[in-house]
Amino acid sequence: SRGTLVNVKRILVIADRKDSSQKALAHAALMAEQFNATLHVVGFSYERLSVLDESMTKEDIELAKQKIIHANQTWLDEAVVMNSLPKSTTDEMVWSKDIATWVTKHCVNHKYDLILKTGHRSEHAFYVPTDWHLLRNGSAPVLLVAEKKWRKKQAIMVTLDMASKKKTKQALNQQVIDAGKMLAAANDMPLHVCFSLAISPVLKDLGIVDKNKSVKAAKSKYIPKIQAMFGDDGIPLENIHIKSGYADKVVPSVASDIGAALVIMGSVGRKGLKAKVLGNTAESVLALLKTDVMIIQP
């Protein structure tokens, strides 16, 4: 499956000149060392050259474009060295303003186990459109990096959709757990599981649903299933968090409580018109998370 992360051998890294601390390259260096992975680093150049003086010939405009690419390529080569990326690392500077489309096309002919990029957030915009499009690319799992490195005392958290009876969702749950196990082991960090039981606050407030009973029943039903997915490795009972409420509230809350550095989520890719949304749950959760985020698609 294109979504598995069991063996990270080849990573596509998207370099961002605007990120002064080069968080994506820092993470790439760490993961290359952890998994003995090879890296391909790509940078993007684009300027609207159509606004240049009309007296300029096509050749002049092409020359201007090549100058910009050359200057950015020089910066990229230096960034690869400065961030101590392995000698096997390859890099290229691409002329394109649409990063997500380029990545999708590139991944048709080149297989990657992971795509790594700095996630862009501000107080007003949770992610830039490029990040949303990348998360929906379906070519490989995507890791959006918020911090330069994870601290030892932090944790890794996976979110599961245990209520779904669909085989694709169940398989995706297993892929998310496997990715969490691998990254937790590589970074010597504890692994936690979060599952939100989607009970409407209205139903709870009106006493139509007994929250405590529902959570107790969910725990007895799903904890053995979650433990079975962990196999012989096991997971401490206190690291399984089953809470009532919608995911966009529960997931960020649990992530904050346990000090998660990374949250790994599965998201079923959409096609056609529905492809404009990653999946309501994932999008609403991502909007509130302050951690690094990894999205795995089936």
C-alpha positions, 0 to 999 in steps of 0.5 A, a space after each residue: 500500500 502506498 500509505 505504509 511507513 514500515 520501511 522509510 528508505 527514501 524521503 522527499 524533502 521540500 526545502 523552504 528558503 523562507 524558513 530561517 531555521 530549516 526545520 524540514 531539513 533538520 528533521 530530514 537529517 535525523 530521519 536519514 540517520 535513524 532509518 539509513 534513508 536516502 534523501 531527495 531535497 527539492 526547492 521551488 523557484 517562481 517569479 512572475 516574469 510576464 511583468 518585465 519590460 515589454 522590450 525584453 526578448 524571450 531570450 532575455 526573460 529565459 536568461 532572467 529565469 535561469 539566473 533566479 534558478 541558479 541563485 536559488 540552486 546555490 542556496 539549496 546546495 549550501 543548505 544541504 551541507 549546512 544541515 549535515 545531510 548525508 553525502 548520498 543526498 540529491 537536490 534540485 531546484 524546480 521552476 514551479 509555483 504549484 508545489 503540490 501538483 509538481 510533487 504529485 506528478 514527480 511521485 508518479 515516477 519516483 517512489 518515496 516512503 515519506 514526504 517532509 515539509 515545514 508546516 506553515 501556520 499563523 494565528 489566522 491561517 492554520 495551514 497554507 493551501 499548499 500544505 492541504 493539497 500535499 496532505 491529500 496527494 495520496 503518494 506517500 505519508 506526509 510529515 508537516 514539521 512545526 518544531 525543529 526537533 522533538 524533545 526526549 520528554 515528549 510523546 508520539 500519539 496516534 489517532 484511530 477510528 475504531 468505530 468504522 466497520 470499513 476494511 480500509 479504515 481498519 487497515 489504515 488504523 493498523 498502518 497508523 499504529 505501525 508508523 507510531 511504533 516505528 517512530 516511537 522506537 526510533 526516538 525512544 519516546 512513549 507511544 499513546 493512542 487516542 480514540 474519540 467517541 463521537 457523542 453529541 454534546 446536546 445528547 449528553 446535556 439532555 441526558 439522552 446519552 449517559 457519557 460515562 456508560 458509553 465510554 465504559 462500554 467503548 473501553 471494554 469493546 475497543 481496548 482489547 482490539 487496540 491491544 491486539 493491533 499492537 501484537 507482542 509489543 504491547 501498549 500500557 493501558 494508561 497510554 490508551 485514551 478513549 474519550 467522549 466528544 468530537 475529534 477536533 476537541 478530543 485529539 488536541 486536548 489529549 495531545 496537549 495533556 500527554 505532551 505530544 511532539 507528533 500526532 499521526 492520523 489516517 485519512 481516507 483520500 477523496 476523489 472528484 469534488 470531494 477531493 477538495 476536503 481531506 476529510 472533515 475530521 482530519 481538517 478540523 483536528 489539524 486546525 487546532 493541533 500545535 504539534 507536528 502532524 503526519 497524515 497517512 492515506 490508504 
